[in-house]
Amino acid sequence: MKMSNTEGKFNLVVKTFKGLEDVLLSELEELGATDIKKGNRMVEFIGDKTMMYKANFHLRTALRVLKSIAEFEVTNENELYKSIQTVDWSEYFDLRNTFAVDSVVNSKEFSHSKYVALKVKDAIVDQFREKYEKRPYVDTEDPDVRISIHISNTSCTVSLDSSGESLHKRGYRTKTNKAPLNEVLAAGMILMSGWDKKSSFIDPMCGSGTLLIEAAMIANNIPPGIYRQKFGFETWKDFDNELLEQIYEEESEENNSDVKIIGADISEIAIRMAKENISNASLKRKIELHIKPIENFDPIKVKGENGILITNPPYDERIKKNEINNFYKVLGDIFKNRFKGFETWLISNNFDAIKNIGLKPSKKQTLFNGALECKFLNYSIYEGSKKDKYKDLA
Ligand SMILES: C[S@@+](CC[C@H](N)C(=O)[O-])C[C@H]1O[C@@H](n2cnc3c(N)ncnc32)[C@H](O)[C@@H]1O
């Protein structure tokens, strides 16, 4: 599985959130990746430059795409320093470029990830100094080349981060409310739900509109990379602008779907934010918005029958406990009485409040919104009672 630069192919590690590995794996298969292997919060595969650009441009559940450039066994800082110096860094960047080193360490031999990053930075700087009597500079904010070190026990992988800024920063979201969903998580939830992209999609507590925008992008086959200002690989020495342009041209065939995507929120401010974000994503004609409390939301009135509801209700700890518990009880009643024929899904990190929904989830999954552990739950709401449903089938 491990290889470095054989016939223009190399190992690529795609990072994601815990719980989204399977969705990411399916996305990679669809993209045509080969030798795919699932790991913890990541999926790896073997690919070339084209696949690396495509992965950054197309994958909805990827946070970063790392290109492995070297691997070695190390047991202490001196060995690490020496091994890093065996890489010819001038192959990857020049004195006029800036760089940064990130490190993740899971090892008895190396306990401080910051110290590891520092040692790697010194080894690189010293190599340039010996060769050119000058050194390239570090920029932790916006470096030209971001180097990623991963040490697991004694095995060290050196990679270049081809994404730069995390891929969840699509570029369309300029306004957010208090607790926005991460874009990668929102896309992952929609893909996990198995939405057919034809039946109506409703988020009745849409906040700044993340789920609605990601749903519209999925239904219309709009790649998430289309809104990005820049990918990390664009400041690499081997950047192929023509190849990237080709991917933009060839791979961005929109579907022009007329599926109904409907959002609502009790807050006028939230709807204003959602409007701005939707307009940034050029999706104004694809998404309908209402200022309305869910208590008054009726899918029939907005002609969104028999579809899917995915939402992220408030789970703010500042709301009084009995108030939030009661709100989740009301939510369960609304799902049951007004969303007949719908698949309803909600994500929340308020595990106590969830118990008040009063419906039995058909599916349950633990997901993370950044560092927040959440439950993503599915309640299938049948048209009649469950008994009637099976009677009809008999
Ligand atoms: C956690 S936020 C949703 C964030 C959203 N997913 C995003 O990415 O921006 C919850 C939203 O529910 C809305 N809300 C609270 N109570 C509501 C109600 N009774 N009816 C409709 N919306 C409500 C809030 O205004 C808030 O925007």
The ligand as a Gaussian input file, in Angstrom:
#p B3LYP/6-31G(d) Opt

LIG

0 1
 C      -28.231000      25.406000      16.175000
 S      -29.002000      26.643000      15.227000
 C      -28.993000      26.014000      13.576000
 C      -27.703000      26.319000      12.900000
 C      -27.677000      25.987000      11.429000
 N      -27.679000      24.564000      11.190000
 C      -26.483000      26.644000      10.751000
 O      -25.613000      25.937000      10.207000
 O      -26.372000      27.867000      10.803000
 C      -30.690000      26.491000      15.678000
 C      -31.627000      27.452000      14.987000
 O      -32.969000      27.162000      15.409000
 C      -33.687000      28.372000      15.403000
 N      -34.894000      28.192000      16.250000
 C      -34.985000      28.139000      17.597000
 N      -36.257000      27.919000      17.986000
 C      -36.988000      27.822000      16.852000
 C      -38.367000      27.593000      16.578000
 N      -39.246000      27.436000      17.554000
 N      -38.773000      27.536000      15.281000
 C      -37.870000      27.694000      14.264000
 N      -36.560000      27.950000      14.468000
 C      -36.121000      27.994000      15.732000
 C      -32.709000      29.400000      15.938000
 O      -33.094000      30.702000      15.554000
 C      -31.397000      28.929000      15.292000
 O      -31.149000      29.637000      14.103000

